[in-house]
Amino acid sequence: MRDPNFDRRGFLAAATTATILASASEAGAQRRRRGGGYDVVVVGAGVFGAWTAWQLQQKGARVLLTDAWGPAHSRASSGGETRLIRTEYRGDPIYTRWSKDSLVEWKLLAERTRLPLFRETGALYIFPEIDEKIEKSAVLHRQLGIPYEQISPADLARRWPQIDFTGIAIGVMQPTMGALMAYQSVQALTELFVARGGTYRQVEIVPPRIAGDRLGEVLTTKGERIAADKFVFACGPWLPKLFPEAVGARIVPSRQDVFFFAPEGGDTRFMSPAMPAWVDVSSPDLHYGFPDLESRGFKIALDKHGPAYDPDSIDRRVRDRAVADVRAYLRKRFPALANRPLAESRVCQYENSHNGNLLLDRHPSAANVWIAGGGSGHGFKHGPAVGRYVAGLLDGSSKVEQRFLFATHREHG
């Protein structure tokens, strides 16, 4: 079902994305100033910020969305090519439901923008042993009506002979899951938000000064003051810098290396549909990856949290030792790729809470400020659900989940 109010072909024909956002947002800003300002300013146009702005807009709020470098820019946690969407959460009902509900909205976004933002590659988990959480997850998937298949080692080897399943006791396949095209999705959502009357501006916000129990305005690095009734900060790894006392070490950015290897010419075994997205639970580093999408190469990365770092000053070059380590893993699990050329590499980041739960809560000292962060490497897929939940926090319609509160997040040691 295409949104009749949004014609992407006509929208993009006028100019580049950056020009469109700038001109449309300035017109929106003028309308907002004439109308008395903004109801909400959302700082950070990554996946949490963009979906929060969108959901607030659907509730009728006058919203300004800002980012210092652009929606899902290359240094953002929402940047890069792909993110996995899966409902395998070891039987955790909240994250499983949020993944299911979010996939509906990701698909709707793809329909509205007429872009292939979701690729149904399937998502394959491989486990070194069978435990009670696998059956717990299977029961939950059946209750929610989500396709979920348990696969024996013999059938794994038959269906995907390009993978060496040595040491694997069981596989779990989620055939309706797959890959979200990360930065494309966030940029498309931001464009749609602007096309529907929202305002986006590329400005850098300085750490806010909260007087009393409210924040009246934010200040840009250019000295501009932006007032609103409410504020949401969804700034990923920059949240500890913006709120050193409230957030501080409750969120710690970590360096995460990502690799793309080139299969042999004409070898389609590592492309979809022959290859699903996958997660190797048997790996101490929890390796995961994607089939070759958009001719970028076979993607492989480590979910294990890398070293802590500063997102403003990190050297974003992948080191030789990291390449050697990932090749050693390929020799074990994907032997045909172990000596293939490294086509691309990049350094991205997670922003980790101590227990992996998201941080979605009101600021401890400011009644009209909310924080949305702590994606911890699995938050991207939940963007639509996060946006709906945070928008509901602002008007009191969301049922508060204890695991997302400041009170349940301690600082990293």
C-alpha positions in Angstrom: 0.0 0.0 0.0 1.7 3.2 -1.2 1.2 6.4 0.7 -0.7 8.7 -1.7 0.7 11.8 -0.1 4.3 10.8 -0.9 5.7 10.4 -4.4 9.3 9.6 -4.0 10.2 9.7 -7.7 8.9 13.3 -7.9 10.4 14.1 -4.6 13.9 13.1 -5.6 13.7 14.4 -9.1 14.0 18.0 -7.9 17.5 17.8 -6.4 19.8 15.7 -4.2 18.6 14.5 -0.8 20.6 17.1 1.1 19.2 20.0 -0.9 15.6 18.7 -0.5 16.0 18.3 3.2 17.5 21.8 3.6 14.9 23.6 1.5 11.9 21.8 2.7 13.0 22.0 6.3 13.6 25.8 6.1 10.1 26.2 4.8 8.8 24.1 7.6 10.9 26.1 10.1 9.3 29.3 8.9 5.8 27.8 9.3 6.7 26.6 12.8 8.0 30.1 13.8 4.8 31.7 12.6 2.8 29.1 14.4 4.6 29.6 17.7 7.6 27.2 17.7 7.9 23.5 18.2 6.2 21.1 20.5 9.2 18.7 20.4 12.8 19.0 19.4 14.4 15.6 18.7 18.2 15.7 18.7 19.8 13.0 16.7 18.6 11.7 13.3 19.6 8.1 13.7 17.1 5.3 13.8 15.8 6.1 17.3 15.5 9.8 16.6 14.0 9.5 13.2 11.3 7.1 14.2 10.6 9.1 17.3 10.1 12.2 15.2 7.9 10.3 12.8 5.7 8.8 15.6 5.3 12.2 17.3 4.3 13.7 14.0 1.6 11.0 13.6 0.3 12.2 16.9 -0.1 15.7 15.6 3.0 17.3 17.2 5.0 20.0 15.6 8.5 18.4 15.5 12.0 19.6 14.7 14.5 16.8 14.0 18.2 17.8 14.1 21.6 16.1 13.5 25.1 17.5 13.5 26.2 15.5 10.4 23.1 14.2 8.7 20.6 11.3 9.0 22.5 8.0 9.6 25.8 9.6 8.7 28.9 7.4 8.3 30.0 7.8 11.9 26.6 7.1 13.4 25.5 3.9 15.0 22.7 3.8 12.3 25.2 4.2 9.4 26.5 1.5 7.2 24.8 -0.9 4.8 22.8 -3.4 6.7 21.3 -4.4 10.0 19.8 -7.8 11.0 16.2 -8.0 11.9 15.3 -11.2 13.8 12.9 -12.3 16.4 15.2 -14.8 18.0 15.7 -13.4 21.5 16.0 -16.6 23.5 12.3 -16.3 24.5 12.4 -12.7 25.7 8.8 -11.6 25.1 9.4 -7.8 24.9 12.2 -7.8 22.3 10.5 -10.6 20.3 7.3 -8.7 20.1 9.0 -5.4 19.3 10.9 -7.0 16.5 7.7 -8.5 15.0 5.8 -5.2 15.3 8.8 -3.2 13.9 9.1 -5.4 10.9 5.5 -4.4 9.9 6.5 -0.7 10.0 9.8 -1.3 8.2 7.9 -2.9 5.4 5.3 -0.1 5.3 8.2 2.4 5.0 9.5 0.4 2.0 6.1 0.5 0.4 5.6 4.2 1.0 9.0 5.1 -0.4 9.0 2.4 -3.1 12.5 1.4 -2.0 13.9 -2.1 -1.3 14.6 -1.3 2.4 14.0 -4.8 3.6 15.5 -8.0 2.1 13.8 -11.2 3.2 17.0 -13.3 3.3 15.9 -15.3 6.3 17.9 -15.3 9.6 19.7 -18.5 10.6 21.0 -19.0 14.2 23.4 -21.9 14.8 23.9 -23.2 18.4 26.6 -25.4 19.9 24.1 -27.1 22.2 20.4 -27.5 22.8 19.0 -25.8 25.8 15.6 -24.8 27.3 15.7 -21.3 25.9 15.5 -22.7 22.3 12.2 -24.4 23.1 11.0 -21.3 25.1 11.7 -19.2 22.0 9.9 -21.7 19.8 6.8 -21.6 22.0 6.8 -17.8 21.9 7.1 -17.8 18.2 4.2 -20.1 17.8 2.1 -18.0 20.1 2.9 -14.9 18.1 2.5 -16.6 14.7 6.1 -16.0 13.6 7.6 -18.8 11.3 10.3 -20.5 13.2 12.1 -23.7 12.2 14.5 -26.0 14.1 17.0 -27.8 11.9 19.2 -30.8 12.6 23.0 -30.7 11.9 22.4 -33.1 9.0 19.8 -30.9 7.4 21.9 -27.8 8.0 24.7 -29.4 6.0 22.3 -30.5 3.2 20.7 -27.1 2.8 23.8 -24.9 3.1 26.8 -27.0 2.1 28.9 -23.8 1.7 28.9 -23.6 5.6 30.9 -25.9 7.8 28.6 -26.8 10.7 31.2 -28.7 12.8 30.4 -28.3 16.5 26.8 -27.2 15.9 24.0 -29.1 17.6 21.0 -27.3 16.1 20.0 -24.5 13.8 17.0 -22.1 14.1 15.7 -20.5 10.9 13.4 -17.5 10.8 12.5 -17.4 7.1 10.5 -14.2 7.2 13.4 -12.2 8.8 16.5 -10.7 7.1 18.3 -7.5 6.3 17.3 -3.9 6.8 19.2 -1.4 4.5 20.4 0.8 7.4 21.4 4.3 6.3 19.0 4.2 3.3 16.1 3.4 5.6 16.8 6.2 8.0 17.4 8.8 5.3 14.2 7.7 3.5 12.2 8.0 6.7 13.7 11.5 7.3 12.7 12.6 3.8 9.2 11.2 4.4 9.0 13.1 7.7 9.9 16.3 6.0 7.5 15.7 3.1 4.7 15.2 5.5 5.4 18.6 7.1 8.1 17.9 9.7 11.2 20.0 10.0 14.8 18.7 9.8 17.9 20.9 10.4 21.5 20.0 10.3 22.9 21.8 13.4 25.1 20.7 16.3 23.6 21.0 19.7 25.9 21.8 22.7 25.5 20.0 26.0 22.3 21.5 27.5 22.2 23.4 30.7 19.2 22.4 32.8 17.9 25.1 35.1 15.5 23.9 37.8 13.5 20.9 36.6 13.0 21.9 33.0 14.9 22.6 29.8 13.6 25.7 28.0 15.8 25.7 25.0 18.9 24.1 23.3 21.8 26.1 22.0 23.7 25.3 18.7 27.4 25.6 18.2 26.6 28.7 16.1 24.9 30.4 19.0 21.3 29.9 17.9 18.7 29.2 20.6 15.9 26.7 19.8 13.0 26.5 22.1 10.3 23.8 22.5 7.9 22.4 25.1 9.7 19.0 25.1 13.0 17.5 24.1 14.2 14.0 23.1 17.9 13.3 22.8 18.7 10.2 20.7 22.4 10.8 20.1 23.8 7.3 20.3 27.5 7.3 21.4 27.4 11.0 22.0 24.8 10.8 24.8 27.5 10.5 27.5 29.1 13.7 26.3 25.8 15.6 26.2 24.8 14.3 29.7 28.0 13.4 31.6 26.2 13.3 34.9 22.8 11.7 34.0 24.1 9.2 31.4 27.8 9.1 32.0 29.2 5.5 31.9 25.7 4.0 31.7 26.3 4.0 28.0 29.8 3.1 26.7 30.6 3.3 23.0 32.7 0.4 21.6 34.6 -0.1 18.4 33.1 -2.8 16.1 35.0 -3.9 12.9 33.0 -4.9 9.8 34.4 -6.8 6.8 33.2 -7.6 3.3 34.9 -10.4 1.4 34.6 -11.0 -2.4 33.6 -14.5 -3.4 35.0 -16.0 -6.6 33.6 -14.6 -9.8 30.3 -16.3 -10.7 30.0 -17.9 -7.3 26.4 -17.3 -6.1 26.5 -19.5 -3.0 27.1 -16.5 -0.8 24.3 -14.4 -2.3 20.6 -14.5 -1.3 18.6 -16.7 -1.6 21.4 -19.3 -1.4 22.8 -17.7 1.7 20.7 -16.4 4.6 21.7 -13.8 7.2 23.3 -15.7 10.0 24.5 -15.6 13.7 27.0 -18.1 15.0 26.2 -18.6 18.7 29.1 -21.1 19.0 31.6 -18.4 18.3 33.2 -16.8 21.4 33.1 -13.5 19.5 29.5 -14.2 18.3 30.3 -13.7 14.6 27.3 -12.8 12.4 26.9 -11.7 8.8 24.9 -11.3 5.6 24.9 -12.6 2.1 26.3 -10.5 -0.6 23.8 -7.7 -1.1 24.1 -4.9 -3.7 27.4 -6.5 -4.9 29.3 -5.3 -1.8 30.6 -8.7 -0.8 29.9 -11.3 1.9 29.6 -9.3 5.2 31.0 -10.6 8.4 31.3 -8.8 11.8 31.7 -9.5 15.5 28.9 -8.9 18.0 31.3 -9.2 20.9 31.8 -5.7 22.3 35.1 -4.2 21.2 37.3 -1.7 23.1 35.7 1.5 24.5 36.5 4.6 22.5 35.6 8.3 21.8 33.3 8.6 18.7 34.9 12.0 17.8 38.5 10.9 17.8 38.7 7.2 17.0 40.9 6.1 14.2 38.4 4.3 11.9 40.8 2.1 10.1 40.5 -1.7 10.4 43.8 -3.1 11.7 45.7 -6.0 10.1 45.3 -8.2 13.2 41.5 -7.9 13.0 41.6 -9.0 9.4 43.8 -12.0 10.3 41.5 -13.0 13.1 38.4 -12.9 10.9 40.1 -14.9 8.2 40.9 -17.6 10.9 37.2 -17.7 11.6 36.3 -18.0 7.9 38.7 -21.0 7.6 36.6 -22.8 10.2 33.1 -21.9 9.1 33.2 -20.5 5.5 36.4 -22.1 4.1 35.7 -21.1 0.5 36.0 -17.4 1.6 39.1 -17.7 3.9 41.6 -16.5 1.2 39.3 -14.3 -0.9 40.1 -10.6 -1.2 38.9 -8.2 1.4 36.6 -6.0 -0.7 35.7 -3.4 2.0 36.0 -2.8 5.6 34.7 -0.2 8.1 34.7 0.6 11.8 31.3 1.3 13.3 30.2 1.3 16.9 27.8 0.1 19.5 26.7 2.2 22.4 26.4 -0.4 25.2 24.4 -0.5 28.4 25.8 -2.8 31.1 23.0 -5.4 30.6 22.2 -4.9 26.9 18.8 -3.2 27.6 17.8 0.0 25.9 17.8 3.2 27.9 14.4 5.0 27.2 13.5 7.2 30.1 12.8 10.7 31.3 16.0 12.7 32.3 16.4 12.3 36.1 16.5 16.1 36.6 14.4 17.5 33.8 10.7 16.8 33.5 10.5 17.7 29.8 13.6 15.9 28.6 13.7 12.2 27.5 16.7 10.0 26.6 16.6 7.3 23.9 19.8 5.3 23.6 21.8 2.2 24.6 21.1 0.2 21.5 23.9 -2.2 22.5 24.3 -3.7 19.0 20.7 -4.9 18.7 18.6 -1.7 18.8 18.4 -0.8 15.1 15.7 -3.3 14.2 13.5 -1.9 17.0 13.5 1.6 15.7 9.8 1.8 14.9 8.8 0.3 18.3 11.2 2.6 20.1 9.8 5.6 18.3 6.3 4.6 19.3 7.3 3.9 22.9 9.2 7.2 23.4 6.4 9.2 21.7 4.0 7.5 24.2 6.3 8.5 27.1 5.8 12.1 26.2 2.0 12.0 26.3 1.7 9.3 29.0 0.2 6.6 26.7 3.1 4.1 26.9 3.1 1.5 29.6 6.5 2.0 31.3 8.9 -1.0 31.0 11.2 -1.2 34.0 14.1 -2.5 32.1 14.4 0.7 30.1 14.6 3.1 33.1 17.6 4.9 34.5 17.0 3.1 37.8 17.8 -0.3 36.2 21.0 0.9 34.4 24.2 1.1 36.3 27.5 2.6 35.1 30.0 0.3 33.6 32.8 -0.6 36.0 
